[in-house]
Amino acid sequence: MHRLARLDLQYVWHPFTQMRDWLRHEPTVITAGHGAVLRDAHGREYLDANSSIWTNLHGHNNPAINAAIQRQLRRIAHSSALGLANEPASLLARRLVQAANPGTRTRRSCTTSGKAPSLARVFFSDNGSTALEVALKLAHETARRTGLCRKPRFLSLSNAYHGDTVGAVSVGQIYLFRRCFTGLLFKSDAAMAPYCYRCPYNGAKPERADARAYRRCHWECLEMLDRHFAARKRRAEPYAAFVFEPLIQGAAGMIPQPGGWLRKATAIARDHGALLIADEVMTGFGRTGKGTSDNRSRETPGPTPRQPRPGTECLPLFACQHENVQPDFLALAKGLSGGYVPLAATLATESVFNAFLGEYAEFKTFFHGHSFTGNQLGAAAALASLDLLQSRRCSQARVRLEKNLSEQLDRLWQLPQVGDARQVGLIAGIELVRNWRTREPFDLRERAGIRVCEAMARRGVLTRPIGNVIVLMPPYCTTSAQLEEIVDVLRSGIQQTLPMHQ
């Protein structure tokens, strides 16, 4: 066993890991990376099929981001944001506001509408959980101060995951993640999520296609969402905010929303006076690709943005922009720094900002902060990443990768163990089942997803499952040959690991 592996087993406690299982085997110790390839302490190479847990955008050791960090490091690595400002954070805040408001014309952003900017202020933090926590605190106090409700309450979606801080867990709806912390959490409500593959209202029989493409329903999920809002309104206790991941729920199992759902759901929330909190920790910075949430759906998702000329694509940076939804809060992290260093941001409207303005003696201050808020190294990396994202070369690469991913996923329908293969842009979830005709799932105790991923790792591809769902989310630099290899290894891993039940 490598000495670094011994140190890990002796001292490190890993997140979301049953450590008794972990301690039984030598862990893979990553020591280097370049592009979409990782290398371990024994010199073995692996393809990074989930972008190091959904964070890495442009590949490891990207020269442009490396150079930006090195330039900043020669000046200063960090100084406090308490009572001080700094150059990279100020520049980054402006860039994020411009990117989040598609109606703002700048040299570095494209525009698809004439809508005036509404997200105007940026609060920096260090990870997705805290970005969402900031949004919850701001929404809670804004609702109270503006008279929307005396006792603010939040509505989120079933099986939602929004992070691991107390507030984020409180609006999360995955039972396993919250059951032991019940005594610490505040109450929130869960509305039905649009999980087309396993929706009880979907009358369609299983087909060898993304379930959104052949669903047969009457938008019962939206009716139930409206009922939640109406019930609170009748009690004169409206929801302060609706919390959602746009286009696709990540840790819920890569659950995509059918075209139009996001626009309709947020319209319901707006009609009932609720603020919108968009959790784009996973979906932000180009992950949702060039099209709508389901380009094969029978439903048109709403106003279609003006299409750019071929070769001049300026792709949406945020999932909300696919359906022209403008939230009151936008939580960002993971890919914000290109996957290099911990960095997060919460964008808010000017009206929210104004609710915290007052004389010193009024104590309207937002009493929340982090030691590394606005860190210069992180901000420098993020600025370099945005330059890459908004370049023609990167846009074209993402368009190609999205198309290649769709073509590769089509090969998986040949496997009877694949019940659903769903894609939103550069995100894919492959749901494993005993029998695709009945949608019968594997029991979680059988570790079907874990065993498939272990088999993939032995053949040089790294990813991590969500229960019985295998996640593919490659870095944007992944070549067509590398993507084909990832899917080849996934196919063989499924065939070798899982029994066939016709």
N, C-alpha and C positions, 0 to 999 in steps of 0.2 A: 504494500500500500504506500502511495506517495506520502511524503511527510506533511504536505499541506492538507491532504485529506485527513490525516490523523489529527492535526490541529483543529480542523473543522468539527470532526466528530467529538473532540474533547471539550470544545468551548462554545461553539456557535449554536444558537437556537433559531431555526428557520421559520419564516412566516407560512401560515396555512399548510403546515406539514405535520403529519403524525410522526413525531420524532422517534418513537419506538421502531417504526419501519425504517426510518432514515438511518438509524444507528446500525442496522444489520448489513449494510453494504458500503463499499467505498464510493463516496460521492464523486461526481464529475467536477473537477476544479478548473474553471476557465482562467486561462492566463493571457490570452491574446485574441485579437480579432481584427479582421480587415474586410470591408464590404459586408457581404452576407455570410461570411465564414467566421466561425469561432474555433479556437484551438485550446486544448486542455493541457494539463500539466504533464501528460504522457506523450504529447505531440500529436494526438489524434485531432482530426478536423471534423467540424459539424456545420451543417447549414442551419442558420438561425431562422426557423420557420415561424416564430411568433414575435420577432423584433424585440427579443429580450423582455418579454411580458409587455408588449404593445407600446414600447417607448421609442425604439430606434427608428428613425425615419430614413436617413440617407446612407446607412451602413456604418459599420465600425471604422474608426480611424479615418473619418472623412477629412481630407486635407484642408478644406475651407474652414470647417469648424475648429479643427486643430489649430490652424493659424490664428483664428480670431481669439481663441483662449490664450494662446501664447502671447499675442500682442497685449491683451489685457493684463496678463500675469506680470508683464514687465512694468506695468504701471501700478496696479493695486489689485489685490484679490477680493477684498471685502472691506466695507466700512458700514457703519450702522445707518439704518433708515430712520431711526428715532432722532429727530432734530436735524438731520442732514439729508441732502439729495446727492445723486451721482449721475454721471453722464449716460452709461449704458442703460440703466433702468428708465431714465427719462425718455431716451430714444425708443426703447422697446415699448413703453406705454403708448406712445404716439402710434407706433406701427400696429399694435394690437387693436387700438380703437379704429384705425383706418381699415384694417382687415375685417373687423367685425361689423362695419357699417358699409355695405356694398355700394351705397349711394355716394360715398365720398370718393372723389376723383383725385388720385395722386399718381406720381410717377411709378409708385411701387405697387399699386393695386388696381384691379379692374373693377368695372361697375356694370351692373345689370339693371339698375333702376335709378330713379331720381329721388328715392326716399331719403329724407334727411336723417343724419346720424342720430341714434338714440342711446347707444352704449357709449358713455363718455368718460368714465373714470376707471382706473385700474388699481386694484389692491393686490400686491404681491405676497406670496407665501411660498411654501416649499414642497407641497405634494397635493395630489388630487383630493384626498380626504379633507385637508385644511382649506383648500379652495372652495369645496362644497360647504364646509362648516362656516366659512366667512359669508357665503351667500345666504345660508339659513339665518345666521345672526342678523345680517342686514335686513332680510325680508321680515323677520319677526319684529324688529324694532320699527321698521318703516311702517308696517301694517298698524302697529300700535300707535305710533305718533301721528299718523295721518287719519286715524279714526276708522280704518277699514274694519278692525275687530279688536276687542279688548283682550281676548285670550287667543292669540294666533295659533292656528293649527295647520298642518301640512298634509297634502295629498300626493302620494307617489303611486307607482305601478307595482302590481304583484311581481314577486321575485326580483324586485329592484335591488341593485347594489350601488351605493354611492360613497363608500369608504368606511374607515374603521374608527374614526373619532366618534365620540358619544352622539353628537348631533347627526352625523352621517349614518351611523348605525340605526338611529331612531327612525329615519325615513327610509332605511333599507328594509326590504321585506323578504329576505331569505332567512327562513326559520333557523337553520343550523348556525348562521352567523350571529344571531341576536339572542337566542334563547337563554344563554347563560348570563347575559348582561341586562336582562329584563328590568331588574331593580334600578339600573342606572339611567334608563332611557325615558324620553318623553313620548307621549302617545302621538301616533300619526295614523292615517288611514291609507288603505291600498285599494286602488281601482284595478279592474281587469286589464291585463296587458294583451295586446293583439298577437298572440302566439298561434299563427294560422295552422301550423302543423299539428298541434294538439288542442285546438280550440273546440270546445263541446258544441259550438254553434256552426262549425264548418261541416256542411253536409256532403262534401265531396269525398269520394273514395280515393285512397292513396294512388298517386301516379309517380312515374319516374321523372320528377321535376320539382323545383322549389314550390312548396305548398302555397305560397302567395299567388303563383301563376294560375292555379286551378281552383282556388277557394270558392266556396258557395255559401254566402252568408248575407246578412242584412245589417252589417255593422253593429251587431249587438254589443260589442266591446265599447263602442262610443255611446250607446244608449245607457250602459251601466256607468260609464264615466259621468255622464250628465246627471244621472240619478244621485250620485255622491254630492255633486255641487248643489243640486236642488234641495236635497235633504238638509244640508247645512244652512242653506239660505232660509228655509222655512223656520229653522230654529233661531234665526237672526244671529247666527254664528258662522259667517262665511269663511272659507279657507283663505289663509293669508297667501299661500302660494302653491302652485302645482310644480312638482319636481320630476324631471324626466330626462332620459337619455334620448336624443333625437335620432331617428331612423333605425337604430338597433340597440338592444340592451346587451351589454357585454357579459358580465359575470352571471347573468341569468341563464346563459347558455347560448350566446350569440343569437338572440331572438330578434329578427328583423320585422319592421312594421310595413304593412302593405302601403303602396303608393296612396297618398292623400290622408293617411291616418294622422300624421303629425299636424298638418294644417287644420284638420277638423278638430282634433283634440285640443289644440291650443286656442282655437276660436271659442270652444265651449268654456274653457277656463277664463278667457278674457271676458266673455259675456257675463260671467258671474263675478267679475271684479278681482279675480285672483292674479297675483304676480306670477311670472314665468321664470323658473330656474332651470336653465339648460345645462345639464352635466355633459360637457364635451371633453372630459378628461381622456376618454378613449377615442372618440369620433373626430376630434379636432385635427387641424393641420393636414387636411387632404386625405384622411383615411377613408372617407366615404366616396371618393372617386369623382367621376364627371357627371354621372346621370342622376336619376331619381332613386328613391329607396327601392324601387322594384320596376325595372324597365320592361318587365314582361307582364305587369299587372294589368287587369282590365280597367282599372280606375285611373283616370288622369289626375295627377297630384295637385293640380292648381295652375296658376299662371306660369307659363313656360318662359324662363329667362331668354333673352336674345342670344342666339348662338353665335359664337365668334367664328371668324374665318378659319378654315383648316390651317393648322400649323401655328395659330396664334392663340391657342387655348389658354384661358385664364380660369383655372378650375376653382370651384368653391373651396375655401379653406375650412369652413365649418358646416356641419351637417344641417343645421337649421336653415342655411341659405338655399338648400335644395328645394324647399317648399316655402320660401319667402317668409319664414317665421323669425321675428325679432324678439328675443327674450328680454326680460328686465335684468337678469343676471346670467352671466356666461362663465362657467367654471372650466378652467384650462389647466393642464399639467402634462404628464407623460411626454408627449412629443414636443412640448414647448421649447425645450433646449435641444431638440434633435435627438433626445435620449441620452445626453451626455451627463448632466448633473441635475440634482433635484431642484426643480423650479416650478412654481404654479402661479396662477393669476385668477382673480375674480373681477370680471368687468361688470359695471353697474351703470344705471342711467343717471343723468344729472339730477332728476327729481329725488332719487334715492340719496344721492350725495347731499342734496340740500336739506334733507330731513335730519342730517347730523351737524348742520351749521348752527352756531350760536355763540354767545359771549362765553368767555372762559367760565364764569361763575354758574352758567346754566348746566355745565357738565353734559353737553350733548355729544361729546367725543365718542368715536367708535373705540371702545376699550378692548382692543384685540391687537395682537402683533406677534412677530417672530424675529428671533435674533438675526436670521439671515435673509430677511425681507429685502428684495431688490438687489440681491447679491450680484456683484459686477461680473464675475466669471460666468455665472448662469445667464445673465442678460446678454453678455457678449456672444455666448454660444447661440442663444435664441435669435439674435439679430442676424447672425450668419445663416442659421437655418431658414429664417424667413426669406433671405436673399435667394437661397437655393430653391425654396418652394415656389417662389413667384417668378422663377426663371422659365423661359420657354423649354429649355432642355429637360428640366425636372418635370414640368407639366406633361410633356410628350412621353417621358419614361413612365409616368403613372398611368397614362392612358393605355400604353402598351401592356403594362403589367396587369391592369384590370381586365383587359381583353384576354390575355394569356391565362389568367386565373380562371376566368369563366370557361375557357376551352378545356383546361385541365380538370375542372370539377365535373364536366360532362362525362369524363371517363369513369367516374366513381359510381354512376348509376348502374353499372354492370354488376356491382356487388350487392347481393341480397341483404347484407348486414348494414347497408346504408339506407336509412329511412328518409332522411332529408339532407340536402346539400344546399345551403343558403349562402348567398353572397350579397354584400353591400359594399360596392367599391372595391377596396383592397382588403376587405375583411371577409373571412369565410368560416362557417361553422358546419361540421359534418356530424350529424346525429346518428349514432350507432344503435341498432335495434336487433332483436332476435329474428323478427320477421317483418319485412317492409310492408307486406300486404295487410297486416293487422296493427302495425305500429307498436307492437309489444316491446317495451323497453327492457334493458338489462337492469337487474337489481344493482343499486349502487355498491352494495357489499361485494359484488363480483369484480369490481375494479376494472371494468371493460375498457374504459377510456385510458386509465393509467397503464394497463398492460399493453395496449396498442402503442402508446407513447414510449414506453420502455423498449419495445421492439424497434421502434423507429430510431431511438437513440443508439441502439446497438449497430444500426446501419448508417449512422452519421447524420441524422436529422433531429433537431431539438425543437420540441414544442411542449405545451402543457394542456391537459384536457380540462374541461369544465364538466364534471360528471361523465356522462356518456357522449359528450360533444367534443370532437377534436377541432382545435382552433388552428387556422392558418392565417397568418398576418405578416407576410414577409416585408423586409425593408424595401424601400422604393428602388434600390439599386440592384435588386435580384434579377438575374438574367433569365431568359426563357428556358435555357438548359437547366439552370438551377431549380427553377420552379417545376419543371418536368420531373427532375430527380426527387424533389420533395413529395410530389404526388405519387410517383412510382413507389417510393418507400412507404408512404401511407397505405397504398393499396396492398402491398405485400404484408405490411404489419397487420392489417385487418384480416387478411386471408389466413395468415399463420396463427393468429392469436384467438380469433373468435370462431366458435362452431357455427355451422350453417344450419338454419332452421327455415326450410322452404314452406 
